[in-house]
């Protein structure tokens, strides 16, 4: 198969240059993966992200008292500081990519696999994506060997491409030790949202009441719902606006005021963005229930 031939060629090229390190104080490396990588597992750097791409064989990894198998065609994503134990490795070949976490800008709306919190993932990479990732990593490898300026910016761009492609793949989020706590926090947030959506419009206001950081709250809610905390707040407010729109005797300005909007024009824009039509058109299109 062409893909297998390309994989072998890619593996051989990395093997000839097993360690390619950037100029920053924290490593940016592309290295060959084999069983010897795990024979003596040194403490992981608290600011370095690691991606283990298995092209042949498999290994078993244990952390948080759970064991997972990573086999050919999978990429294991490890955030900074995550400790683990390798139980076994059989016929293992592949590539290890390590890079400083600071190279990726992560905020509450980041589309990339999260680098801020200790959340590991196993990605199942399909054939088409495998070919694309091989090409991108080849570009990264070549960039590491040259002496041009703005190397970090170029590598960061390639990383964004890699992570976006990974996000399109099936993945398993390994968060066993925190799953129950996360579910409890999400439940508390939605209970609070139901009581406070008329007055609390900011993520920070909910985070303060729940005694967590806004970033962590957003991370949990995004994991549980697939949407950011702010999106959930807007959706709840929009739901109430829709309900109130069905009351034919209430004006848009009155609805805006009751929902905490000081400016009716601002509410009108909010409603149109959320519903795809303006307040009047929505009201006309919905049969009155009252």
C-alpha positions as MATLAB code, in Angstrom:
seq = 'XXXXXXXXXXXXXXXXXXXXXXXXXXXXXXXXXXXXXXXXXXXXXXXXXXXXXXXXXXXXXXXXXXXXXXXXXXXXXXXXXXXXXXXXXXXXXXXXXXXXXXXXXXXXXXXXXXXXXXXXXXXXXXXXXXXXXXXXXXXXXXXXXXXXXXXXXXXXXXXXXXXXXXXXXXXXXXXXXXXXXXXXXXXXXXXXXXXXXXXXXXXXXXXXXXXXXXXXXXXXXXXXXXXXXXXXXXXXXXXXXXXXXXXXXXXXXXXXXXXXXXXXXXXXXXXXXXXXXXXXXXXXXXXXXX';
ca = [
       0.000    0.000    0.000;
       1.147    3.540   -0.747;
       0.286    4.735    2.736;
       2.342    1.996    4.421;
       5.292    2.768    2.140;
       5.029    6.435    3.032;
       4.831    5.591    6.730;
       7.988    3.515    6.505;
       9.788    6.283    4.602;
       8.670    8.836    7.154;
       9.817    6.584   10.006;
      13.227    6.116    8.385;
      13.720    9.842    7.898;
      12.992   10.526   11.560;
      15.244    7.672   12.605;
      18.193    9.234   10.764;
      17.724   12.381   12.856;
      16.452   11.050   16.206;
      16.581   14.307   18.141;
      15.907   17.681   16.578;
      15.821   20.381   19.216;
      14.766   23.996   18.827;
      16.671   26.948   20.219;
      14.321   27.764   23.130;
      15.163   26.819   26.709;
      12.346   24.250   26.598;
      12.625   21.467   24.001;
      10.958   21.226   20.625;
      11.836   17.746   19.444;
      10.860   15.130   16.898;
      12.261   11.769   17.961;
      11.968    8.123   17.062;
       9.613    6.086   19.241;
      10.623    2.632   20.390;
      10.392    0.507   23.521;
      13.658    1.951   24.857;
      11.949    5.342   25.185;
       9.981    3.888   28.068;
      12.658    1.803   29.783;
      13.587    4.678   32.086;
      10.767    7.214   32.206;
      12.223   10.468   33.490;
       9.979   12.991   35.252;
       8.067   14.959   32.624;
       8.666   18.676   32.218;
       5.824   20.762   33.638;
       5.784   23.037   30.592;
       6.236   20.515   27.783;
       3.485   18.830   25.777;
       4.125   15.353   24.371;
       2.452   13.593   21.455;
       3.245    9.907   20.926;
       2.309    8.663   17.434;
       2.334    4.868   17.184;
       2.886    3.593   13.625;
       3.551   -0.048   14.552;
       3.005   -2.242   17.601;
       1.340   -1.073   20.809;
       1.934   -0.150   24.428;
      -0.112   -0.089   27.587;
      -0.090    3.017   29.750;
      -1.455    3.440   33.255;
      -2.305    6.572   35.188;
      -5.012    7.475   37.695;
      -5.269    3.712   38.358;
      -6.614    3.048   34.849;
      -4.848    1.170   32.014;
      -5.199    2.092   28.329;
      -3.839    0.451   25.184;
      -2.338    2.664   22.476;
      -1.818    0.826   19.179;
      -0.829    1.503   15.571;
      -2.744    4.390   14.036;
      -3.220    6.197   17.331;
      -1.732    9.390   18.767;
      -1.447    9.738   22.517;
      -1.658   13.369   23.639;
      -0.062   14.198   27.009;
      -0.395   17.695   28.533;
       2.353   19.229   30.689;
       3.232   17.460   33.923;
       1.031   14.371   33.430;
       2.618   11.410   35.197;
       2.147    7.882   33.875;
       3.542    4.351   33.973;
       4.212    2.129   30.922;
       3.136   -1.431   31.674;
       4.256   -3.044   28.400;
       5.421   -2.233   24.870;
       5.259   -4.720   21.970;
       6.957   -4.206   18.577;
       6.756   -0.489   19.101;
       7.609    2.016   16.377;
       6.552    5.578   15.794;
       7.334    9.220   16.432;
       7.415   11.414   19.522;
       6.754   15.138   19.199;
       7.582   17.351   22.178;
       7.040   21.097   22.300;
       6.732   23.922   24.865;
       3.150   24.508   26.006;
       3.775   28.241   25.702;
       3.944   27.948   21.911;
       0.169   27.520   21.802;
      -2.138   30.350   22.850;
      -5.031   28.780   24.756;
      -8.086   30.746   25.831;
     -11.636   29.859   26.768;
     -12.697   29.606   23.116;
      -9.652   27.702   21.869;
     -10.485   25.095   19.195;
      -7.397   23.048   20.043;
      -7.061   20.044   22.334;
      -6.662   21.619   25.746;
      -3.102   22.350   26.869;
      -3.931   24.169   30.093;
      -5.414   21.401   32.194;
      -4.183   17.863   32.874;
      -6.332   16.154   30.268;
      -4.860   13.417   28.109;
      -6.411   12.021   24.942;
      -5.979    9.069   22.617;
      -6.756   10.008   19.005;
      -7.675    7.411   16.363;
      -6.133    8.782   13.165;
      -7.699    7.823    9.832;
      -5.691    7.154    6.659;
      -6.291   10.523    4.997;
      -5.296   12.420    8.132;
      -2.232   10.197    8.568;
      -0.928   11.304    5.168;
      -1.569   14.965    5.991;
       0.101   14.766    9.394;
       3.138   13.066    7.876;
       3.516   15.963    5.453;
       3.136   18.583    8.176;
       5.643   16.851   10.446;
       8.093   16.650    7.559;
       7.782   20.423    7.232;
       8.338   20.803   10.981;
      11.397   18.556   10.813;
      12.890   20.632    7.996;
      12.137   23.866    9.826;
      14.030   22.617   12.878;
      17.148   22.032   10.763;
      17.383   25.504    9.238;
      18.751   28.686   10.761;
      16.097   31.121    9.561;
      14.560   33.715   11.835;
      11.002   33.405   13.212;
      11.399   29.645   13.571;
       9.095   29.537   16.603;
       6.305   31.304   14.702;
       6.546   28.855   11.793;
       6.548   25.823   14.095;
       3.597   27.238   16.028;
       1.680   27.517   12.757;
       2.398   23.894   11.892;
       1.317   22.850   15.393;
      -2.007   24.574   14.962;
      -2.564   22.576   11.766;
      -1.672   19.299   13.519;
      -3.971   19.990   16.468;
      -6.906   21.074   14.323;
      -6.628   17.876   12.275;
      -6.474   15.845   15.481;
      -9.596   17.513   16.793;
     -11.469   16.147   13.752;
     -10.561   12.572   14.718;
     -12.305   10.252   17.107;
     -10.740   10.532   20.524;
     -10.995    9.234   24.051;
     -10.567   11.785   26.821;
      -8.703   10.221   29.740;
      -9.981   11.985   32.808;
     -11.145    9.127   35.003;
      -9.984   10.609   38.295;
     -11.772   13.899   37.686;
     -14.869   12.800   35.790;
     -17.197   12.627   38.789;
     -16.022   15.989   40.140;
     -16.471   17.564   36.730;
     -20.025   16.262   36.439;
     -20.862   17.663   39.871;
     -19.443   21.071   38.974;
     -21.410   21.115   35.698;
     -24.614   20.259   37.583;
     -23.976   23.056   40.088;
     -23.330   25.511   37.259;
     -26.633   24.774   35.505;
     -28.540   24.987   38.775;
     -26.930   28.371   39.400;
     -27.562   29.467   35.818;
     -31.266   28.778   36.232;
     -31.359   31.096   39.243;
     -28.995   33.818   38.009;
     -29.309   34.132   34.228;
     -31.270   37.381   34.535;
     -28.518   39.096   36.502;
     -25.274   37.193   35.849;
     -24.094   37.499   32.254;
     -20.355   36.917   32.745;
     -18.509   33.629   33.128;
     -16.441   35.159   35.940;
     -19.581   35.796   38.006;
     -20.513   32.112   37.942;
     -16.914   31.034   38.525;
     -16.710   33.236   41.630;
     -19.838   31.712   43.123;
     -18.626   28.191   42.344;
     -15.130   28.929   43.750;
     -13.269   27.958   40.553;
     -11.364   29.903   37.912;
     -13.257   31.024   34.772;
     -10.896   28.958   32.596;
     -11.519   25.788   34.587;
     -15.286   26.330   34.620;
     -15.258   26.822   30.862;
     -13.138   23.691   30.404;
     -15.570   21.542   32.414;
     -18.694   22.924   30.750;
     -17.148   22.529   27.304;
     -16.259   18.913   28.065;
     -19.785   18.186   29.312;
     -21.828   20.076   26.697;
     -19.518   20.742   23.743;
     -20.156   24.476   24.158;
     -18.393   27.183   26.132;
     -19.791   28.526   29.384;
     -20.602   31.861   27.748;
     -22.516   30.061   24.971;
     -24.609   28.227   27.564;
     -25.342   31.513   29.351;
     -26.422   33.144   26.075;
     -28.574   30.143   25.145;
     -30.443   30.258   28.449;
     -31.077   33.977   28.073;
     -32.212   33.457   24.498;
     -34.609   30.701   25.553;
     -36.277   33.064   28.003;
     -36.448   35.773   25.346;
     -38.216   33.344   23.003;
     -40.679   32.395   25.709;
     -41.440   36.039   26.440;
     -41.840   36.809   22.752;
     -44.895   34.552   22.760;
     -46.631   36.991   25.109;
     -48.272   39.218   22.510;
     -48.948   42.012   24.991;
     -45.291   42.679   25.844;
     -43.033   44.855   23.716;
     -39.480   44.062   22.658;
     -38.247   46.965   24.767;
     -39.986   45.528   27.841;
     -38.521   42.082   27.187;
     -35.064   43.602   26.864;
     -35.470   45.426   30.171;
     -36.736   42.328   32.011;
     -33.769   40.333   30.716;
     -31.271   42.890   31.974;
     -30.439   44.703   28.723;
     -30.022   48.462   29.160;
     -30.201   49.044   25.421;
     -33.073   47.680   23.298;
     -30.883   47.863   20.184;
     -28.320   45.619   21.866;
     -31.047   43.127   22.756;
     -32.395   43.250   19.201;
     -28.980   42.339   17.817;
     -28.544   39.587   20.433;
     -31.934   38.109   19.536;
     -31.328   38.218   15.775;
     -27.915   36.565   16.051;
     -29.332   33.824   18.267;
     -32.552   33.162   16.325;
     -31.625   34.103   12.786;
     -34.490   36.583   12.585;
     -35.587   39.703   14.405;
     -37.938   39.794   17.389;
     -41.014   40.815   15.391;
     -40.508   38.169   12.722;
     -40.015   35.478   15.359;
     -43.200   36.513   17.146;
     -45.219   36.450   13.906;
     -43.829   33.054   12.981;
     -44.743   31.402   16.306;
     -48.334   30.535   17.182;
     -49.449   32.117   20.432;
     -49.790   29.701   23.342;
     -51.580   32.165   25.581;
];
